[in-house]
Amino acid sequence: MALIDLIALSLLPWSWWRQIAARLRAGWAPADLLETLLLERASEKALTLAGLRSRAARALDDAGRVGAAPIPWSAPDYPPALAAIVDPPVVLWVSGCADVLQKPAVAIVGSRAGSPYALAVAERLAADLACRDVVVVSGLARGVDSAAHRGALSGAGGTIGVLGCGVDIVYPGEHRGLAAEMRHRGAVISELVPGTPPLSHFFPLRNRIISGLSRAVVVIEAGEKSGSLITARLALEQGRDVLAVPGNVLNGRNRGGHALLRDGAKVVETADDILEELNVPAPGTGIVAQPSAAAADPLLACLPAGECCDLDAIVDRSGVTIERVLPRLLDLELRGLVRRAGGGRFVRI
């Protein structure tokens, strides 16, 4: 029943999602939260407890028929990077290899009408990152997104496509073959229940998942009004690194990316530039993180070994705001120093 209630919560209007995440982190049981929200918003007469649970049960059945699996926010295999953002999806629907969600990832985003230069750069960067066992995340859209996914697959690495529709629907349709290959060597995911059509307002919402899964976002060929800039802004709010590939100054395609560079984004020419920003050593350097440096981390000192702590307790002990604590915990988790214990709690390893 807890899973059904979490799916039902995900069916509520998107304007409620941040409050839902906050209350779940505070320890609310999904059933209690669902009933309370419906009482608080009694004017939403189309939303009933029985109706939401019935839709949730149908979504679960539909997922089984299309080979998709739900990963609720409280599950140990929910991606740790995404769990650390302010408004994580209550449930992720995954089609493919769920293990890829646990690996360090970098997002590559850019123009849907990418120039040959942008597509070549996206494919090369993704292939090189994949060879370093870094997962490439993007939105399975035309242009730079699809080039990044193909590059990762050519580099024998994993890639994740985040959809603005149900995982059983591929949009645009010409990417069905690419999505099928990604399911074998990565995953296609969505926070929307199977069968949800690709509506325009879902795509800006899914951008927070693209950045939330990733340690950094690389922008390639973004105009002044590009949706990629939404992903970059969300990445900064989530404490992720934002990087950009410089391009032609004459055609206007790169004004958004160049604005990011003027604001302090790092210039990317090769995958090594990205790995350097993330403090990931290049192959063969023999550089290994020193345990003594990790042990000296002030945030770790607030986490007694073996004790599960929620975010409020960590904020109180450290004196650091939650906006700064979340990305720090993500970094420590990716370094293998803490792990998520479910329910928004963390434990030092």
C-alpha positions, -999 to +999 in steps of 0.1 A: +000+000+000+029+024+007+040+022-030+005+027-042+002+058-020+035+072-032+024+067-068-008+084-060+011+114-045+030+116-078-004+120-096-012+152-077-007+186-095+029+195-101+026+227-080+022+204-050+054+184-056+078+205-036+056+204-005+051+167-009+089+162-009+094+184+021+068+165+041+081+131+032+115+143+043+100+154+076+088+118+082+052+118+070+038+084+061+026+084+024-010+074+033-013+102+060+002+127+036-021+118+008-052+121+030-040+154+046-033+170+012-067+161-001-083+176+030-063+207+028-073+212-008-109+201-006-117+225-034-100+201-059-131+181-061-118+160-091-092+145-068-104+117-045-085+092-024-102+062-040-097+077-075-060+084-070-053+050-056-072+033-085-051+053-110-019+044-091-028+007-092-035+009-130-001+026-135+016-002-116-001-028-138+008-008-170+044-006-159+045-044-155+032-049-191+058-026-206+087-039-185+092-007-164+099-007-127+090+019-101+117+031-077+100+051-049+119+079-031+122+058+001+139+029-017+176+022-011+182+020-048+168+054-055+196+074-072+215+092-044+223+123-064+186+129-072+175+122-036+196+152-025+177+179-045+150+199-029+122+185-050+130+149-060+104+128-078+083+108-055+086+078-078+110+072-107+098+048-135+128+030-150+130+011-182+164-006-186+193-011-162+186+005-129+222+000-118+233+029-140+215+053-117+240+046-090+271+057-110+287+092-112+270+111-141+274+142-162+246+158-182+252+170-217+225+193-231+221+218-260+203+228-291+176+206-306+187+221-340+223+215-334+249+224-360+272+196-373+299+211-350+277+209-319+266+173-327+302+162-332+314+178-300+285+163-280+292+128-294+330+130-288+326+143-252+300+117-243+321+089-258+352+100-239+333+103-206+317+068-211+352+054-216+360+068-181+329+050-166+310+083-163+273+080-172+260+105-197+226+120-189+204+139-214+168+143-225+166+121-256+156+151-277+167+159-312+201+175-317+227+176-290+208+153-266+206+123-291+242+129-302+253+127-265+234+094-260+249+079-292+284+090-282+280+073-248+269+041-264+297+042-289+321+046-260+308+014-244+294+033-214+261+039-198+236+066-206+203+078-191+175+095-210+151+115-190+117+118-206+089+144-205+063+116-209+058+080-197+087+056-202+066+035-226+063+065-250+094+077-270+093+113-281+103+122-307+092+089-324+123+086-346+144+079-315+126+046-307+157+026-320+180+047-299+158+043-268+158+005-273+196+005-274+197+027-243+175+003-224+201-025-230+231-003-220+216+023-197+181+034-189+152+055-200+134+071-170+105+094-161+087+107-130+054+104-150+034+072-149+033+050-180+010+062-206+015+099-199+017+118-232+045+143-240+029+176-230+048+208-232+048+217-195+065+184-186+097+192-204+109+221-182+100+200-151+121+170-163+152+193-166+156+193-128+159+155-130+186+158-157+207+182-135+198+164-103+211+131-115+244+147-125+275+160-109+279+186-136+260+200-166+277+207-199+260+231-223+267+229-260+253+254-284+225+271-265+208+302-278+195+330-256+161+313-250+173+277-250+157+252-227+193+241-219+197+273-199+168+262-177+188+230-169+219+251-162+200+274-138+186+244-120+220+228-118+234+260-101+204+259-076+212+223-069+249+230-063+261+213-094+289+225-117+280+242-149+303+241-179+300+253-215+315+246-249+324+278-268+312+281-303+308+304-333+301+340-324+286+349-358+254+329-360+237+336-326+234+299-318+259+302-289+248+334-271+233+315-242+263+293-237+287+323-240+266+341-214+272+312-191+310+315-197+309+352-189+291+344-157+319+320-146+311+286-162+342+267-171+353+263-207+351+227-220+372+215-249+378+179-239+364+154-214+395+160-193+382+195-187+351+181-172+368+154-151+393+180-138+364+202-126+350+172-108+383+162-093+383+129-111+418+119-121+426+110-157+434+073-164+469+064-155+477+093-132+477+071-102+461+098-081+440+084-052+420+104-027+436+104+007+414+090+036+429+116+060+415+144+038+381+129+037+381+122+074+388+159+080+356+170+062+336+192+087+303+178+075+314+143+082+322+153+118+284+160+122+276+124+112+286+098+139+296+065+123+266+042+120+240+068+131+212+077+107+207+115+106+180+134+087+186+167+069+173+188+098+197+172+123+227+177+099+218+213+093+214+219+131+247+203+139+268+218+111+253+253+110+252+250+072+221+259+053+202+231+036+209+246+002+247+240+009+243+207+028+225+189+000+252+192-026+279+184+000+261+152+010+258+143-026+295+147-031+303+126+000+279+099-011+295+097-046+329+095-029+317+065-009+319+083+025+282+084+033+251+065+021+214+073+020+194+052+045+160+060+031+134+085+042+158+114+036+183+102+062+221+097+057+246+075+075+284+078+076+302+048+063 
